[in-house]
Amino acid sequence: MLQQDRERKNREVEEKKRIKKEKEMYQIERQKQRIRKQKISTIFKIVLVGMTLYAILFYTLGFNFYTLIFILILLFLAGVVFI
């Protein structure tokens, strides 16, 4: 009877350890996902700023056709960022 009680306690302890480890792994995975999303968001912001600077540059140089193309690309990227 004492042996059964010990075995039950051991199983409970092991189950608690397993649950704690799963929670930690879940939290780590969530952190990785957040970091991945932040990296993607940062990349899109850098691209948007770069494209905007190019559009301003081409506009000041008088390249209206290129300005329209870059504005369209900017709108597309802005839509992708905010989705």
Helices and strands as residue ranges (DSSP letters): H 2-61, H 64-82
